[in-house]
Amino acid sequence: MSEGNITTLYKEFKSETEKQAFIQAQNETITKLSYQLKVQEEEILHLKELLISAAGKTSIVIVTPEQALIDEQIKLIRERAIGTELELEDIKKLDLLLKNQLLIKKADPETFDAKFKKLGIPNADLLAIASGKPHGTN
């Protein structure tokens, strides 16, 4: 909105009370937006600090669909065991799931022994991404 439009709008108010209400609403809006901006800037700063502190620790978890399914089933059985005693059928299922988990781990040692893999992204690029700058610029 240009300065001329604000002046025209301001002149359209018929009374001093309307002008004051307009000014008050504008001040409240500016205050609210300034606060939101401050909060977001603090959040960005916090996230940058987290990213810097995690330098060299950035990793991703590699899990096969089979392993994810087994992990979920084991989790469900464990949750059931908290409230009540497991039945023989649940114990057999848990035993089978744990054996399968071990077999999968032995069959594909690369996937599970090297569970955490370093990301191939330099920290400077991660910081640029976090700050919203285009890739490769500082």
Rosetta blueprint (number, residue, H / E / L):
1 M L
2 S L
3 E H
4 G H
5 N H
6 I H
7 T H
8 T H
9 L H
10 Y H
11 K H
12 E H
13 F L
14 K L
15 S L
16 E H
17 T H
18 E H
19 K H
20 Q H
21 A H
22 F H
23 I H
24 Q H
25 A H
26 Q H
27 N H
28 E H
29 T H
30 I H
31 T H
32 K H
33 L H
34 S H
35 Y H
36 Q H
37 L H
38 K H
39 V H
40 Q H
41 E H
42 E H
43 E H
44 I H
45 L H
46 H H
47 L H
48 K H
49 E H
50 L H
51 L H
52 I H
53 S H
54 A L
55 A L
56 G L
57 K L
58 T L
59 S E
60 I E
61 V E
62 I L
63 V L
64 T L
65 P H
66 E H
67 Q H
68 A H
69 L H
70 I H
71 D H
72 E H
73 Q H
74 I H
75 K H
76 L H
77 I H
78 R H
79 E H
80 R H
81 A H
82 I H
83 G H
84 T L
85 E L
86 L L
87 E L
88 L H
89 E H
90 D H
91 I H
92 K H
93 K H
94 L H
95 D H
96 L H
97 L H
98 L H
99 K H
100 N H
101 Q H
102 L H
103 L H
104 I H
105 K H
106 K H
107 A H
108 D L
109 P H
110 E H
111 T H
112 F H
113 D H
114 A L
115 K L
116 F E
117 K E
118 K E
119 L L
120 G L
121 I L
122 P L
123 N H
124 A H
125 D H
126 L H
127 L H
128 A H
129 I H
130 A H
131 S L
132 G L
133 K L
134 P L
135 H L
136 G L
137 T L
138 N L
